Amino acid sequence: MSTLADRPTPSNLPPAALRAMRSLELRLTFPPQVVEAVARYEAAAVHARDLAAVAASGRMSDLDADSLAAAEDLMADARATLASAGQLRLIEVAS
């Protein structure tokens, strides 16, 4: 029989489980357009970060540059959606 001490807590869960919990919390707490904006922002931020590393290496192609600009546009659009909903705090850690 497991005890309360044996149950996982947010501090000892794997990163994937923490992301799943955050996603579920967002979906239960906020309207769909806010949840979608957070997801778009986070995905675009990862893509932009990866492409910024390519740019820093000096190996950026024109296609990569266009993709980076598109990712930055997506981030700006999602940020505007969250700002109008008063929910910028949902991405401040990611910013």
N, C-alpha and C positions, 0 to 999 in steps of 0.2 A: 504494500500500500504506500502510495507517495504522500509525502507531507507537503505542507505549504512551502517549506524551504526548498523542496526539490523542484518546484514549478519554475519555469523560465520567467524571467523578468525582462523588461526592456533593456536593462544594462548587460544582460548576457545572451541576448538573442543574436543570431547571425544577421549580417547586414541585409540579406534578402528578406528575412522575416520582418525586420524593422521597416523596410520600404513597403512591404505589403500591409503592415499595420497602419502606416501613415496614409497609404492610398485608401484603405477602408475608412479611416477616420475622416479623411477629406470628403469621401462620397456620402458619408452619413451626416456630415455637418454643414456642407455648403451646397449651393445650387450647382447644377451641372455645368453651366458656363464658367464658373470659378474653377471647378475641378479640371475642366478641359484646358483652361488657360494655364494652370499650374503644370499640368502634364506637358503642354506644348513648350512652355518656358524651360522646364527642366531638360527635355529632350534636345531642344535647340542649344541650350547652354553647354551640354556635353559635346555636341557636334562642333560648336564654335571653339570650345577649348581644344579639341583634337586638331582642328584646322589651324588654330593659332600656333600650335606646336609645329605643324608642318611649315607655316610661314617663318617661324623662328629658325628653322633648319635651313632656310633658303631654297627649299624644294617645292614651293607652291606653284602650281600650274594656274592658268587662267580659269579653268573649271573649278579648282579648289577655291580660288578667290571669289568667284561667283557664288559658290556654295556657302562660304563664310558670310558674305553679304546677306544672303537669303536667311541664314540662321540668325544673324543679328536683327534682321527685319521681323522674323517670327518672335524673337525675344521681346522686341519693342512693342509689338502688337499685343502679346500676352500680358506684358507689364501694364499697358494702357487699360486693358480689360480689368486687370486686378486693381489698378488704381481707381477706376470708376466704381468698382464694387467695394472699395475701402479695405482691400485685402492684400496689400503689398507685403504685409508681414509674412505671408505664406511663402514668399520667395526670397526674403531678405537674407536668409542664411545662405542660399544658393548664389546670391549676387556677388 
